[in-house]
Amino acid sequence: MATADDGSIAGIDLTDSEYQVVQSLIRNKYKATDAAGNVVLRGKQKMFKMKEEFPFTDGEGNDVFTVKAGGIIDVAGNYVLTDAQTGEDVAILDNDYSIFQDTWKIRDAETEAKIAEINSRGAMITAARNLVPFGEWIPHKYEITDQSGDHVGNISGQMSLKDTYDITIDDASDVPKETVVAAAMVIDAIQGN
């Protein structure tokens, strides 16, 4: 089981290298499945909150963590991931908003050191997603890198009615998988994709 002091979350242990995140058709409600199709994580955006909030549960419905916005209507700001079992802040998701590049930094909540970064593919594709009619139908693709800029994995959107993302983690030795999978759900919900 993961422990909060290594940057991961005490209530969940993701051991696969591939996950799929699927959004519900109706609202910002997500589930993540492992390679065998087992639900390992569920998350949803709480409605009618002054600050955006996303509680997450494991496959059995047990609370594992919450992601909460640092401010009201915080499109380009930070989101704190808090472990439900320990009550400790584990990580911060920082969004550097731009119409040309989606960049999310995952930082340690205590030291604020960068743990990982999630970057969208090229500026032309990102600009097209943001500016052209029906651009939101262009699937997202992100690269995940560690604090040194080395490749960790990818998040690839699929063309489908529901937002669907395949997350592949090639080397997560320095990056907690739980935080990356949660970030994929939160990024999709915040950016209104």
C-alpha atoms as one frame of an Amber mdcrd trajectory, in Angstrom:
protein
   0.000   0.000   0.000   1.211   3.490  -0.810   2.153   5.938   1.863   1.614
   9.674   1.869   5.242  10.472   2.717   6.469   9.261  -0.686   4.056  11.569
  -2.514   1.406   8.928  -3.091  -1.965   8.338  -1.449  -2.464   6.026   1.537
  -5.876   4.614   0.513  -5.045   3.409  -2.979  -2.243   1.562  -4.713  -2.154
   1.660  -8.513   0.292  -0.928  -9.828  -0.582  -1.202 -13.545   1.151   0.790
 -16.247  -2.039   1.414 -18.257  -5.346   2.962 -17.199  -8.382   4.274 -18.978
 -10.360   7.271 -17.705 -13.943   7.714 -18.957 -16.243  10.654 -18.273 -19.980
  10.210 -17.718 -22.226  11.659 -20.433 -24.138  13.886 -18.039 -21.624  15.723
 -15.855 -18.017  15.813 -14.657 -18.083  12.319 -13.210 -15.232   9.942 -14.013
 -14.050   6.395 -13.529 -10.600   4.957 -14.057 -10.091   1.304 -14.901  -6.925
  -0.782 -14.888  -5.726  -2.938 -17.808  -8.090  -5.759 -16.740 -11.104  -3.418
 -16.789 -11.479  -3.206 -12.995 -12.648   0.156 -11.629  -9.791   1.441  -9.458
 -10.821   5.065  -8.985 -13.938   7.214  -9.280 -14.109  10.984  -9.141 -16.738
  13.636  -9.621 -16.936  17.373  -9.511 -19.127  18.582  -6.652 -21.870  20.804
  -7.963 -22.756  24.280  -6.649 -19.510  24.825  -4.725 -17.812  28.229  -4.547
 -14.466  26.483  -5.009 -14.226  23.540  -7.391 -13.987  20.270  -5.503 -13.475
  16.701  -6.708 -13.861  13.841  -4.190 -12.349  10.490  -5.260 -13.174   6.954
  -4.118 -11.616   3.574  -4.804 -13.432   0.806  -6.708 -15.403  -0.146  -3.578
 -16.579   3.412  -2.874 -14.153   4.207  -0.017 -12.968   7.837   0.143  -9.304
   8.061  -0.878  -8.618  11.730  -1.626 -10.104  15.076  -2.605  -8.863  17.686
  -5.054  -9.949  21.238  -4.221  -9.354  24.538  -6.008  -7.233  27.139  -4.282
  -9.603  29.932  -5.310 -13.053  30.655  -6.696 -13.431  29.903 -10.426  -9.779
  28.917 -10.577  -9.210  28.101 -14.287  -5.512  29.010 -14.174  -4.557  28.329
 -10.610  -3.785  25.524  -8.239  -5.658  22.517  -6.928  -4.660  20.712  -3.741
  -4.860  16.915  -3.531  -5.616  15.840   0.075  -5.374  12.251   1.350  -8.747
  11.200   2.849  -7.179   8.742   5.315  -4.471  10.971   6.748  -5.977  14.414
   6.090  -2.591  15.535   4.749  -2.101  17.529   1.566  -0.167  15.286  -0.814
   0.257  17.249  -4.041  -0.610  20.491  -5.797  -1.763  20.614  -9.420  -0.756
  23.951 -11.002  -2.268  25.068 -14.288  -0.332  27.517 -16.465  -3.240  28.454
 -18.744  -2.558  29.415 -22.357  -4.519  28.980 -25.580  -1.316  27.608 -27.161
  -0.082  25.148 -24.524  -1.767  23.273 -21.698   0.813  22.847 -18.943   0.100
  21.279 -15.570   2.751  20.918 -12.885   2.394  18.375 -10.106   4.234  19.641
  -7.028   4.869  18.191  -3.584   2.402  19.836  -1.164   4.966  20.258   1.611
   8.145  21.295  -0.203   6.442  22.641  -3.369   9.147  20.870  -5.417   8.035
  19.806  -8.884   7.249  16.070  -9.038   6.028  15.908 -12.643   4.672  17.954
 -15.512   1.854  17.237 -17.964   2.103  19.098 -21.297  -0.236  19.088 -24.282
   1.045  18.341 -27.738   2.058  21.192 -30.065   0.829  24.761 -30.058  -1.115
  24.474 -33.348  -3.260  21.575 -32.093  -3.883  23.247 -28.726  -4.795  26.546
 -30.410  -7.156  24.716 -32.792  -8.834  22.997 -29.824  -9.379  26.405 -28.204
 -10.184  28.609 -31.199 -11.817  26.783 -34.124 -15.484  25.749 -34.196 -15.859
  22.209 -32.872 -12.190  22.257 -31.833 -13.154  20.491 -28.607 -13.681  17.346
 -30.714  -9.943  17.151 -31.399  -8.674  14.572 -28.888  -6.171  15.710 -26.267
  -2.684  14.260 -26.122  -0.320  14.979 -23.264   3.187  13.927 -22.361   4.023
  13.262 -18.721   7.576  14.065 -17.633   9.329  13.849 -14.270  11.014  16.721
 -12.396  14.084  16.421 -14.663  12.049  16.541 -17.871  12.485  12.822 -18.602
   9.580  10.986 -20.247   7.260   9.163 -17.803   4.209   8.441 -19.961   1.334
   9.755 -22.058  -2.317  10.682 -21.750  -4.124  10.192 -25.064  -7.709  11.232
 -25.703  -9.953   9.172 -27.937 -12.580  10.396 -30.362 -15.808   9.395 -28.596
 -19.078  10.760 -27.256 -17.745  10.541 -23.694 -14.318  11.983 -22.912 -12.054
   8.943 -22.828  -8.344   8.959 -22.051  -5.756   6.206 -22.158  -2.999   6.757
 -19.638   0.257   4.904 -20.220   2.976   5.148 -17.617   6.285   3.859 -18.946
   8.455   4.750 -15.939   6.847   6.027 -12.746   9.795   5.434 -10.446   9.742
   9.100  -9.357   6.083   9.958 -10.044   3.093   8.659  -8.021   0.650   7.036
 -10.472  -2.347   7.919  -8.307  -1.639  11.626  -8.707  -1.220  11.312 -12.496
  -4.517   9.409 -12.921  -6.335  11.936 -10.696  -4.767  14.810 -12.644  -6.122
  13.403 -15.942  -9.665  13.497 -14.522  -9.320  16.946 -12.968  -7.708  18.479
 -16.086 -10.591  17.270 -18.242 -13.226  18.616 -15.828 -11.567  22.011 -15.296
 -10.929  22.677 -18.954 -14.525  21.772 -19.775 -13.570  19.269 -22.413
